[in-house]
Amino acid sequence: MTKGKIRVLIGKPGLDGHDRGAKVIARALRDAGMEVVYTGLHRSPEEIVETAIQEDVDAIGLSILSGAHLTLLPKVVKLLKDQGVDDILVFGGGVMPDEDRDSLLSQGIAEVFVPGGATVRTIEFLRTQFPDRE
């Protein structure tokens, strides 16, 4: 029995003002049948976590190009844990050096997607993580 559509929040933490990638992935996820909440630009990790909890999402996708990924992405994971939320998956995308991937994964980021990758990779990743969903 399925539990409905996968619900994903796409967030733009920090001062990064470039949102084309976030909008592209949000559209791709919607086109794949997922429900998507896009928070818009310049959101704090606290705002992103609050919105994710209120919207009852399954996953948070954080798009970042500013270079603050080693700070902002793990902060979202920590804030979720501080709130006692352990069932929201967090993944990241954007411009991030390859050498930072292992650090992010070890801090609770489920996956990291970089520019140039096919959006179908993110779709397949989420469907694999939530196989009981449509």
PEWOLIN-V517024 format. One record per residue. N is the residue number from 1. RES is the residue in one small letter. SS is DSSP state (H for helix, E for strand, L for the rest). PHI is phi in radians with two decimals (NA if undefined). PSI is psi in whole degrees, -180 to 180 (999 if undefined). Layout:
<<N RES SS PHI PSI> <N RES SS PHI PSI>>
//
This chain:
<<1 m L NA 130> <2 t L -1.49 157> <3 k L -1.84 17> <4 g L 1.74 -168> <5 k L -1.32 151> <6 i L -1.19 131> <7 r E -1.90 124> <8 v E -2.21 133> <9 l E -1.73 129> <10 i E -1.86 121> <11 g E -2.15 152> <12 k L -2.08 89> <13 p E -1.35 152> <14 g L 1.40 -157> <15 l L -1.63 1> <16 d L -1.05 123> <17 g L -1.81 12> <18 h L -1.83 116> <19 d L -2.09 12> <20 r H -1.03 -47> <21 g H -1.07 -41> <22 a H -1.09 -42> <23 k H -1.21 -36> <24 v H -1.10 -48> <25 i H -1.22 -36> <26 a H -1.05 -44> <27 r H -1.15 -42> <28 a H -1.10 -42> <29 l H -1.16 -41> <30 r H -1.08 -45> <31 d H -1.09 -26> <32 a L -1.49 3> <33 g L 1.67 8> <34 m L -1.56 156> <35 e E -1.58 133> <36 v E -2.22 134> <37 v E -1.98 123> <38 y E -1.90 124> <39 t L -1.48 -14> <40 g L 1.53 -177> <41 l L -1.37 159> <42 h L 1.04 46> <43 r E -1.68 143> <44 s L -1.39 157> <45 p H -0.96 -37> <46 e H -1.09 -44> <47 e H -1.11 -41> <48 i H -1.11 -46> <49 v H -1.14 -44> <50 e H -1.02 -45> <51 t H -1.14 -41> <52 a H -1.05 -42> <53 i H -1.20 -45> <54 q H -1.08 -38> <55 e L -1.51 -3> <56 d L 0.94 52> <57 v L -1.48 160> <58 d L -1.57 -29> <59 a E -2.57 153> <60 i E -2.09 125> <61 g E -1.87 122> <62 l E -1.89 120> <63 s E -1.76 126> <64 i E -2.56 135> <65 l L -2.18 -3> <66 s L -1.42 -12> <67 g L 1.62 0> <68 a L -1.67 19> <69 h H -1.08 -34> <70 l H -1.24 -17> <71 t H -1.72 -52> <72 l H -1.29 -41> <73 l H -1.15 -50> <74 p H -1.10 -28> <75 k H -1.12 -39> <76 v H -1.10 -44> <77 v H -1.05 -45> <78 k H -1.10 -44> <79 l H -1.10 -38> <80 l H -1.08 -46> <81 k H -1.09 -42> <82 d H -1.05 -31> <83 q L -1.52 -1> <84 g L 1.37 19> <85 v L -1.71 114> <86 d L -2.13 10> <87 d L -2.00 15> <88 i L -1.88 118> <89 l E -1.35 140> <90 v E -2.07 128> <91 f E -2.29 161> <92 g E -2.22 159> <93 g E -2.67 153> <94 g E 2.32 -161> <95 v L -1.49 107> <96 m L -2.49 132> <97 p L -1.06 143> <98 d H -0.92 -38> <99 e H -1.20 -13> <100 d H -1.56 -13> <101 r H -1.02 -50> <102 d H -1.07 -39> <103 s H -1.08 -45> <104 l H -1.13 -43> <105 l H -1.09 -39> <106 s H -1.24 -16> <107 q L -1.76 14> <108 g L 1.77 2> <109 i L -1.37 126> <110 a L -1.26 -33> <111 e L -2.85 158> <112 v E -2.25 128> <113 f E -2.02 135> <114 v L -1.98 161> <115 p L -0.99 146> <116 g L 1.69 -15> <117 g L -1.40 152> <118 a L -1.26 139> <119 t H -1.08 -25> <120 v H -1.07 -26> <121 r H -1.10 -43> <122 t H -1.19 -42> <123 i H -1.06 -48> <124 e H -1.11 -40> <125 f H -1.02 -49> <126 l H -1.15 -40> <127 r H -1.13 -35> <128 t H -1.17 -39> <129 q H -1.24 -27> <130 f L -2.24 66> <131 p L -1.18 -17> <132 d L -1.55 8> <133 r L -1.85 162> <134 e L -1.29 999>>
//
